[in-house]
Amino acid sequence: TYTGPSPTEVRANFSAGTGITITSGDIAADTTVMATRQYVDDVAQGLNVHDSCNAATTGTLATLSSGTVTYNNGTSGVGATLTTTGSYTTIDGVTLADGMRILVKNEVTAANNGIYVRTSSTVLTRATDFNSVPEIEAGDFTFVTAGTVYDNTGWVQTATVVTIGTDPID
């Protein structure tokens, strides 16, 4: 019979004068548990950190997909899509697969920019953590984890967005 801590419990060692060291476990969603220093630093800097993206655009999606791209705003951004007559196969040297997150940042219509998930070789769907206000706001931050040009880069949203599909996402 297992009698140790629950898998989401955080254990810490306390020593006079040395501070706190988190030794094992995960930070739970519970508001009564400790936070990591990285989380506190991010909040203190006014950043709203989103999951990382696998790639970032180096040009417009029309150019990258060799097709015509149509934006559909879904329901005020929820379910919004960028559909191409070409195909989304490679962005910044990254071979794409369904489920990969892509930072779209070069669209001529800046309101179409944002974080998307590849849902097929012809469709990108706005990510569920980046498809409504206030999820899209100045101070949003994401890392890009791969690519020839944008590997290991971080990006911060600077524009205030009031209406998704209308206001620029920069």
C-alpha positions in Angstrom: 0.0 0.0 0.0 1.4 3.4 -1.0 1.4 5.9 1.9 3.5 8.7 0.3 2.3 12.1 -0.7 -0.3 12.5 -3.5 1.1 13.0 -7.0 0.2 16.7 -7.0 1.5 17.5 -3.5 4.6 19.7 -3.3 7.1 18.9 -0.6 9.6 21.5 0.6 12.6 21.5 2.9 12.9 24.5 5.2 16.2 25.5 6.8 16.9 28.6 8.8 18.7 31.1 6.6 18.6 29.0 3.4 15.1 29.6 2.1 12.8 27.1 0.6 13.8 24.3 -1.8 11.1 22.4 -3.7 12.3 18.8 -3.7 9.6 16.9 -5.6 6.1 16.9 -6.8 4.1 19.1 -9.2 2.6 22.5 -8.5 -1.1 21.9 -8.3 -3.8 24.3 -9.5 -4.7 24.8 -5.8 -4.3 28.4 -4.7 -2.9 27.3 -1.3 0.3 25.7 -2.6 3.6 27.2 -3.4 4.5 28.7 -6.7 7.7 28.3 -8.6 10.1 31.3 -8.9 9.6 31.3 -12.7 5.9 31.7 -12.3 6.3 34.6 -9.9 8.9 36.3 -12.1 6.6 36.0 -15.1 3.6 37.5 -13.2 5.7 40.2 -11.8 6.8 41.2 -15.3 3.2 41.4 -16.5 3.5 38.4 -18.7 0.7 36.0 -19.4 2.6 32.9 -20.4 1.0 30.6 -23.1 2.2 27.1 -24.0 5.1 27.1 -26.4 4.8 27.0 -30.2 6.5 24.4 -32.4 7.2 27.0 -35.1 6.7 30.6 -36.1 5.9 32.0 -39.5 8.7 33.7 -41.5 6.3 35.2 -44.0 2.6 35.2 -44.9 0.7 31.9 -44.8 -0.2 32.4 -48.5 3.5 32.4 -49.4 4.4 29.6 -47.0 1.5 27.3 -48.1 1.6 28.3 -51.8 -2.1 28.9 -51.7 -4.9 31.4 -51.1 -5.6 31.7 -47.3 -9.1 32.5 -46.0 -9.8 33.5 -42.4 -13.0 32.5 -40.7 -13.5 34.2 -37.3 -15.6 31.3 -35.8 -17.7 32.6 -32.9 -15.9 35.8 -32.0 -12.5 34.0 -32.4 -13.5 30.7 -30.8 -12.9 28.1 -33.5 -11.4 30.7 -35.9 -9.5 29.1 -38.8 -7.0 30.0 -41.5 -7.7 27.7 -44.5 -5.4 27.4 -47.4 -5.9 26.1 -51.0 -2.2 25.0 -50.7 -0.9 23.0 -47.7 0.7 23.7 -44.4 3.6 21.2 -44.5 6.7 23.2 -43.4 7.1 26.5 -41.6 10.6 27.8 -40.8 12.1 24.4 -41.6 9.8 22.6 -39.2 7.9 19.7 -40.8 4.3 20.2 -39.4 2.0 17.5 -38.0 -1.6 17.8 -36.8 -1.7 19.1 -33.2 1.4 21.3 -33.5 1.2 24.9 -32.3 2.2 27.7 -34.7 2.8 31.3 -34.0 1.3 33.2 -36.9 2.8 36.7 -36.9 3.2 37.9 -40.5 -0.3 38.1 -41.9 -1.1 41.2 -44.0 -4.3 41.5 -42.0 -2.8 41.6 -38.5 -6.1 40.6 -36.9 -5.5 37.1 -38.3 -2.2 36.7 -36.4 -2.0 34.7 -33.2 -1.4 31.2 -31.9 -2.9 28.4 -34.0 -3.0 24.6 -33.9 -2.6 22.6 -37.2 -5.8 20.6 -37.5 -5.1 19.4 -41.0 -2.7 20.0 -43.9 -5.0 22.8 -45.0 -6.5 24.2 -41.8 -5.0 26.0 -38.8 -7.4 26.6 -35.9 -6.9 29.3 -33.3 -5.5 27.7 -30.1 -8.0 27.3 -27.3 -5.8 29.3 -25.0 -5.6 32.2 -27.5 -9.1 32.5 -28.9 -11.0 35.0 -26.8 -10.6 38.2 -24.8 -9.0 38.4 -22.3 -6.8 35.4 -23.4 -5.4 37.6 -26.1 -4.0 40.8 -24.5 -1.0 42.9 -24.3 1.6 41.0 -22.3 0.9 37.5 -23.7 4.1 35.6 -24.1 5.1 32.4 -25.9 8.3 30.6 -26.7 9.0 29.1 -30.1 10.9 25.8 -29.7 12.0 24.9 -33.2 12.8 26.4 -36.6 15.7 27.6 -38.7 15.2 31.3 -38.0 13.0 31.4 -34.8 14.2 28.4 -32.7 14.5 29.3 -29.0 12.9 32.7 -29.4 10.3 34.4 -27.1 7.5 36.6 -28.3 5.3 39.2 -26.5 2.0 40.4 -27.6 2.1 44.3 -27.6 -1.3 45.3 -28.9 -4.5 45.5 -26.8 -7.2 43.4 -28.4 -10.9 44.3 -27.8 -12.5 42.5 -30.8 -11.0 39.3 -32.2 -11.0 39.2 -35.9 -10.9 43.1 -36.1 -8.1 44.4 -33.9 -4.5 43.7 -34.9 -2.6 41.1 -33.0 1.0 42.3 -32.9 
